[in-house]
Amino acid sequence: MSLLRSARFPAVVLLAAAALGLIVANSPAGPAVDHFMHEYAGIPGMFELSVSHWIQDGLLAVFFFVVAVELQFELTSGELNSARKAMQPAIAAAGGVIIPIAIYLAIASGSDTVSGWPIPTATDIAFALGVLAVFGKGLPASLRIFLMALAILDDIVGIIFIAVLFATDVNFGLLAAAAIAVAIFGVLSRRLGTRARVPIAVVLVILAIATWVLVLQSGVHATIAGVALGLAMAQQPALRTRHALEPWVNVIVMPLFAFSAALVAIPAVSIGDLSPAFWGVLIALPVGKVLGISVFGWIALRLGRREDAPHLAFADLLAAGALGGIGFTVSLLLSELAFSARPEIRDQAVLGVLAGSVISLLVAGILVSLRAAHHRRGVVVEVP
């Protein structure tokens, strides 16, 4: 199980799943697999979702639960539990959102693909930490902490975008019922240490499923249910639950989503005929993230007190910015949501995410390796 929880293994599996999805979609088996992904399953006449939506709305809610538990811990007991600790990664994360959006809008301005602007704002924490684990031997712990905080703050932004921008015809009655279920879930989770922990655990599972159904039916994206439950659960049982779920998320949930999201037939068009959605995402992820995170992170160092700042040189911030450009999971989900009614544009946006993330991965691998070698030589780096 330790392998399944390592930083490297999930990143390799995720990349392999996405590559397999792209290969299958462009093979003779592509149409049959695509047809299967659009088959509906559930309770006929009452509650049915396509296979792809079971993965996107159902399994991915488990992933967001795990993310929310980690977010809760960092905000209360970890590296973001004070304004002082959060300032530099928060400012860098803001740059890593603002600059990619600006680049995307500059490219897509005047076209009908402007709605894709949230896509290049996300950082895939699993991939980023995986690259850091593979190439970053010798890097200071402060860089990993900075990247972890940065990615978590990015996740918050992504969650807000999903909840606010992609809710449709919201049923506030169902949403209120979901909120009540979450509140009960949170209260009961604090009773898991009692002798009645088994029946309480059963009730918690039932409440979690009920919350997911209510959020799904309310018109808000169902992954928000996972976020709400992860934030509401008592910290110690939440951490234990996260520990139990992590291997399954790493080897089943995320690879299945990566495979299904990457089932995109490469369009038979010339480079000049590709939409601004493709070019905007392709450029905004690797370029926008590097510029936004490194420049805004450097500004944050200047604004903060020197004794409060982590020992990160500008070159370290460049490496972190390249890692931030690996959008992948959340960016793929945002592509699905932003262009759900326009499959041809959605597919090009997905290709932009895959290509932009791979470029960021390669650049990050080089920069992280160089910085790791620099730190292993024992060179003392002054904060600029």
N, C-alpha and C positions, 0 to 999 in steps of 0.2 A: 504493500500500500504506500510505502514511502516514495516509491518511484512515481506513483500516480499523483502525489501531492507535491512533487518537486517543481521547481520553476521551469526547467528545461522541457520536460516531457510533454506537458500540455501544449506548449507552443509548437513543438514538432508535430503532434497529432492534429492540431488545429490547421496548420499549414497544409499537411497531407490531405486532410478532409476537403479543404477548399480546392486544392489542385485536382483531387479526384472528381469533385463536382463539376469543375470546368471541363475536365476531360470527358466525362460521361455525357455532359450536355452537348458536346460537339462530336459525339460518336454516333454510330447507327442506333445505339440503344437510347439516345437522348429523348426522342419523342415518346417512347414507352414509359421512361422514368418520369418525364414531365406529366404525362397523363396520370400516372399513379399518384404523384404529389398533389394532384387536383381532385382525387377521389375523396368523397365525403364519408365520415365515420362519426358515430354518436348515436343518440336516441332519435330515430326517424320522426320527423314532424315536430320535435321539441327542441333538440339541442344537437346540432351537427356542425362540424368544422372539417375543412379539407385537411389532408395529411400535412401539408405545408403550414397551415395555420395551427394545427396541434403542436407542431414544433415551435413556431414563432410565438404563439400566444400562450401555449401551455408549458412546454419544457423550458422555454427561456425565462418564464416567471421564476423557476427554481434558481436559475443563474442570477437573476436580479435579487432574489432573497439572499443568496450568499454574498453578493456585492453589498447589500444594505446592512447585513450583519457586520461586515468589515468596516463599513462607513460608520456605523453606530459606535463600534469600538474605538476607532481613530478619533472621533469627535468627543468622546467622553474620557477615554483612558490612554489614547495614543498620541500620535504626532500632530494632531489638529485640535488638541483639547484646550488651546488658549489662542487668543488673537495673535500673540507674539510669534508662536510657532507656526501659525497658519499664514502669516502675512506674505512671506516670500513665495511659497508655492501657490498661494491664492492669486497674487499679482501675475505670476508666470502663467498660471492656468487661464487667467483672463486674457492675456496676450495670445495664448494658444487657441483661444476661441475667436477673439476679435479679428486677428489678422487673417486666418483662413476664411472667415466669413467675408471679409473685405475683398480678398483675392477672388473668391468664388463669384461674388456679386459683380466685380469688375469684368469678369469674363462672361458671365451670363446676362449681364445687363441688356435690356431690350429684347431678350428672347422669352420664350414661354417656359423656361426651365429655372427661373429665379427661385421657385419654391424649394429647390434642393439645397439652399444655403446652410441648413443645419448639418448636412452630411459630413463635411470635413472637420467637425469640431471635436470628435471623440478620440480618446486614446484607449487602445486595448491593453489593459494592465497585465493580462496573462502573457501576451506576446512580448510586451516591453520588458517585463521582468525576466522572461525566458531568454531574450537576447542579452540582457544584462548578466544573467547567470552563465551563459555560454562564453561570452567574450570579455566579461568584466572582472576577471580575477585580479585582485589587487586594488580595485577602486575603493575609495573611502566609503564607509557606511553612510555618510551624510548624503551621497549621491543617490543611493537606493532609497533612503528615507524621503528625499526630495521628490524623486520620481513617483514613489508610492503615494505621497500626499497629492502631487500634481494629478495623477491618474484618478484618484478618488474624487477630487474636486471636478475633474472633467466628467466623471460619471454622474455627479450631481447635476451638472448642466445638461447632460444627455437625458437624464430622467425628467428634468423639468421640461425640456423640449418635447419629449414623448407625451407627457401628461397634458401640457397646455396646447401644443400646436396640432396634435393629431387626435384630439377627442372630437367625436362627431355625434350630434344629436344627443347630448348628455341627458340621461334620465337621473335627475337629482335624488329622486326617491330611492332608487336602487343604490346610488352612490352613498346615500346616508345609511342605508342598511348595511352596506359593506363597511362603512366606518364604525358602526356599532359592533359588527362582527370582529373587526380588528381590535377594538377596545377590549372586548371580552377575551379575545385571544391573548392580549398583552397582560391582562390581570391574571388569567389562569396560568400563564407561563411562569408566573412568580410563585406558583404552588407546586411546581414540579419536584421540589425537594421533599415533599411530604410522602407519607406511606401510600397515598392514592395516586402516585405518579403514573401508573399504567393507564387507569381510566382517564386521567387528565390528559395524557399524551394522545389517547384515542380521540378525545373531544377536540384537542388542538388541531389534529389532522382534519377532522370534519369541518371545523371552523375555517381552516385554511382553504379547503376546497370550496366551501360556501362563499368565502370572500372572493376567490378567483372568479367564480361563476357570476357573482353579483357585479364585479367590476367589468367583466367581459360584456355582460348584458347592458351595462349602464352607458356604453359608448366610449368609455375611457379605455386606453390600451391595457390589456390584461396583465402585462408585466408589472404595472404599477401595484397590483395586489402583492406581488412578491416583495417589492420595495417597502410597502406599508407594514407587512408582517415582519420583515427583517428588522425594521426600525422599532417596532412595538414590543418585540419579544424581550424578555429579561435577558441581561447580557450573558450570564454564565450558561444557561441552557441554550441560548442562541449560538454561542461559540462552540458548544458541544455538537449542536445540530449542524453547524457549518462544517465542522471537522468531519462529521459522518457523511455529509453530502458532497464534499469537495472532490473525492475521486470520481464519483458518478457524473458530476458536472464536467470534470476535465476530460473524461473519456467517452461520455455519451451525449450529454446535453450540448456542449459547445461544438464538438465535431459534427453532430447531426445538423445543427443550425448552419455551420459553415458550409457543409455539403449542400444543403438545400438552398441556401442563399447564393451559392456559386454555380447553381445549375442554370447557367446563362449561355445561350448560343452566341458565339462571337459574330457580330453583324457583318454581313458581306458588303461592306461599304468602304469607300476610300477614306483615308485619314481625314481629308478635308470635309467629309460628310458626317463625321462624328459630332454629336450634339455638344453644346456648351456644358451640359451636365457632366459629360465625361471629362472634358478638359478642365473644368472648374475643380472637380474633385481631385483629378490627377495632379494638378499643380498645387492646389491649396493644402493638401495633406503634407507632402514632404517639404514644400517651401514655406507655407504659412506657419506650420507648427515650429519649424526651426527658428524662423524669424521672431514669431510671437513669443515663444517660451524663452529663448536666449536673451532677446533684447529686454523684454519686460522683467525677466528674472534678474538681469544686471541692474535695471532701474530699482528693483526692490532691494537689492543689496545696498544701493546708494541711499535709499530712503531710510532703511533700518539702522539701528545702532550696530556698530561693527561687532561688538561682543555677542550680539544676538544672532548674527548671520552665520550660516554654516560655511565651512571652508570649501567653497566651490569657486573655481576659476571660471572665466568666461568660456574657455574651451570645454569645461565640464557641462556648462549650461547648453552649449551647442550639441553635445552628445545627448543630453536629456531631451533637447528639442527634436532631434532626429528620432529618438525612441517614441516621442509623443506623436510623431506622424504615422505610426502604425495604428491606423484607425480600426480596421477589421470589424469585430463583433458588433459594437454599437453603431458604427458607421454603416454596416450592411443592413442593420435593422432600420436605421433612419432612411436609407435608400428605398427600402421596401415601403415605408410609410409615406415618404414624400411624393413618390410617383406610383402609388398603388393603382391609380386609374389609367396609367400610361405604361404598359409593360415594356414597350420598346425603349423608352427613356430610362425606366427603372433598370433595365439590363445594362444600358450604357453607364449609368451611375455606378452600378455594382462593379463593372469592369474597371471603372475609375478608382473605386475603393481598393480593389485587388491590386491593380498596377501601382497606385500611389503608396499603398502599404508595403508592397515588395520593394519599391525604390527606397522608402524610408528605412526598411529593414536592412537593406544592403549598406546604405549610408551610415546607419546607426552601428552596424557591425564594425565598420571601418573606424569610425570615430571612437567608439567605446574601446576597441582594441588598442588604439593609439593612446588614449587616456590611461587605460589600465597599465600599459607598458611604461608610460611616463611615471605613474605613481609607484609602480614596482621598483623603479630605479631609485626611489627615495628622494626625488626632487621635491623640495619644499615649494609649495605654490602659494603665493600671496593673493589674497582677495583683492581684485582690482578696485 
